[in-house]
Amino acid sequence: MEHEGKALAADETDSHHHRTAGIASVHVRAFITWCAIFPLVALGMAAMAPFTQDWHPVLRTFVLTLVVVPLSVYQVVPRLLLAHSRLSNAARNRRLRRAARRSGHASRRSESTS
């Protein structure tokens, strides 16, 4: 990604400390990743429990992560980030419309008193 000719990492800001629109902060991305991984790990552990009781814990963890990590990285996290982006854009658009209405009301009031 570039901003004013400079390539930015997803969690970097420009010289005015503004993050490029549409990019979630590193904290939001970490939370979204956790929201994807926690339920997958919980479900995976419950699904594996009946037939992996006798396995070494490291082997159980290895098999579980073989499934959870690719599923999270390629399927779940991108969809959650897309949903977050759409919700953030909708909220920003509502704020902009509200601000435009307020400034429109203020300019009409000042015109009527003149």
MODELLER restraints for C-alpha pairs under 7 A, 6 or more apart:
rsr = mdl.restraints
at = mdl.atoms
rsr.add(forms.Gaussian(group=physical.xy_distance, feature=features.Distance(at['CA:1:A'], at['CA:7:A']), mean=5.49, stdev=0.5))
rsr.add(forms.Gaussian(group=physical.xy_distance, feature=features.Distance(at['CA:1:A'], at['CA:8:A']), mean=5.57, stdev=0.5))
rsr.add(forms.Gaussian(group=physical.xy_distance, feature=features.Distance(at['CA:2:A'], at['CA:8:A']), mean=5.66, stdev=0.5))
rsr.add(forms.Gaussian(group=physical.xy_distance, feature=features.Distance(at['CA:3:A'], at['CA:14:A']), mean=6.97, stdev=0.5))
rsr.add(forms.Gaussian(group=physical.xy_distance, feature=features.Distance(at['CA:10:A'], at['CA:23:A']), mean=6.47, stdev=0.5))
rsr.add(forms.Gaussian(group=physical.xy_distance, feature=features.Distance(at['CA:11:A'], at['CA:25:A']), mean=5.64, stdev=0.5))
rsr.add(forms.Gaussian(group=physical.xy_distance, feature=features.Distance(at['CA:11:A'], at['CA:26:A']), mean=5.37, stdev=0.5))
rsr.add(forms.Gaussian(group=physical.xy_distance, feature=features.Distance(at['CA:12:A'], at['CA:19:A']), mean=6.68, stdev=0.5))
rsr.add(forms.Gaussian(group=physical.xy_distance, feature=features.Distance(at['CA:13:A'], at['CA:19:A']), mean=4.56, stdev=0.5))
rsr.add(forms.Gaussian(group=physical.xy_distance, feature=features.Distance(at['CA:13:A'], at['CA:20:A']), mean=6.98, stdev=0.5))
rsr.add(forms.Gaussian(group=physical.xy_distance, feature=features.Distance(at['CA:22:A'], at['CA:85:A']), mean=6.12, stdev=0.5))
rsr.add(forms.Gaussian(group=physical.xy_distance, feature=features.Distance(at['CA:32:A'], at['CA:77:A']), mean=6.77, stdev=0.5))
rsr.add(forms.Gaussian(group=physical.xy_distance, feature=features.Distance(at['CA:32:A'], at['CA:80:A']), mean=6.70, stdev=0.5))
rsr.add(forms.Gaussian(group=physical.xy_distance, feature=features.Distance(at['CA:33:A'], at['CA:77:A']), mean=5.90, stdev=0.5))
rsr.add(forms.Gaussian(group=physical.xy_distance, feature=features.Distance(at['CA:36:A'], at['CA:72:A']), mean=6.15, stdev=0.5))
rsr.add(forms.Gaussian(group=physical.xy_distance, feature=features.Distance(at['CA:36:A'], at['CA:76:A']), mean=6.03, stdev=0.5))
rsr.add(forms.Gaussian(group=physical.xy_distance, feature=features.Distance(at['CA:36:A'], at['CA:77:A']), mean=6.07, stdev=0.5))
rsr.add(forms.Gaussian(group=physical.xy_distance, feature=features.Distance(at['CA:37:A'], at['CA:68:A']), mean=6.97, stdev=0.5))
rsr.add(forms.Gaussian(group=physical.xy_distance, feature=features.Distance(at['CA:37:A'], at['CA:72:A']), mean=6.30, stdev=0.5))
rsr.add(forms.Gaussian(group=physical.xy_distance, feature=features.Distance(at['CA:40:A'], at['CA:68:A']), mean=6.19, stdev=0.5))
rsr.add(forms.Gaussian(group=physical.xy_distance, feature=features.Distance(at['CA:41:A'], at['CA:68:A']), mean=6.63, stdev=0.5))
rsr.add(forms.Gaussian(group=physical.xy_distance, feature=features.Distance(at['CA:44:A'], at['CA:64:A']), mean=6.48, stdev=0.5))
rsr.add(forms.Gaussian(group=physical.xy_distance, feature=features.Distance(at['CA:52:A'], at['CA:60:A']), mean=6.78, stdev=0.5))
